[in-house]
């Protein structure tokens, strides 16, 4: 019967591409935070837990918002203008936390100032826009990473290593779900097609990413969804098929409190990750012996601690990359980011969701 290893080695990272000048290691990495919304505040609170980091500046559309954010989170400078933020010489790296539809514009703005970028997910509205930003980052030899913090989560990384080693058997099925009831007015950006509203780009990106971590690129994608009067996806279900014969089922919702859990089933057992699966600290492994159907199944638990709410781990990965002069994170590869954007473009085309950015 397959058991979880008890003598797990320390987590390691294979370095990514190294072309940039490394940041000095004798001082904190100085962050510029572009936008002052809810996720920017959460990220700033986690940064405060890291002696390797400090907030050098914050930028907002209004000076009052920037001033209030700076006062709350200890930013050294506050700007009512995004260009002033990215051009501040005290800023080493820019964290872009604006709505999806503005990501391309704001990443380009930071690149114009020669600044590396951590950009919130989804990276852009469409795959062509994501491809454009990746090409621009490589052309200018600047670091770019999508803020898919789940990929930097210690337990998720541990599970990738275990599943990838083959010790737990061959993956046959992956299931993941994320959803909650959105109690906001119809004018909110989550309901606005022009801003990338809908469940897919905000919630669905997590279960899709989870499936890709354990099964790679699907060979088939089939999706259904219910749409709002404005034409954004409220509930989405996607079936994915793989050349190995494995399958995945991923769902997301803006109308209900869905299970928000995940599982990875192999020919030797099953990994169960409780809600919220995208910020996990515990997983249960239930082994299965195909040669002894009557064997007692003894679930085993694996635990990994989080620092803060979890944004710390993606910030530390950015710090590691910048200290080493790496222009791309091996934990959040740009090719994977673009591949996920292509999947979401395919899903939107199947369910009938169009953004103005899709063009004619």
Secondary structure, 3 states (H helix, E strand, C coil): CCCCCCCCCCCCCCCCCECCCCCCCCCCEEEEEECCCHHHHHHHHHHCCCCCEEEEEEECCCHHHHHHHHHHHCCCEEECCHHHHHHCCCCCEEEECCCHHHHHHHHHHHHHCCCEEEECCCCCCCHHHHHHHHHHHHHHCCCEEECCHHHHCHHHHHHHHHHHHCCCCCEEEEEEEEECCCCCCCCCHHHCHHHCCCHHHHHHHHHHHHHHHHHCCCCEEEEEEEECCCCCEEEEEEEEECCCCCEEEEEEECCCCCCCCEEEEECCEEEEECCCHHHCCEEEEEECCCCCCCCCCCCEEEECCCCCCCHHHHHHHHHHHHHHCECCCCCCCHHHHHHHHHHHHHHHHHHCCCCHHHCC
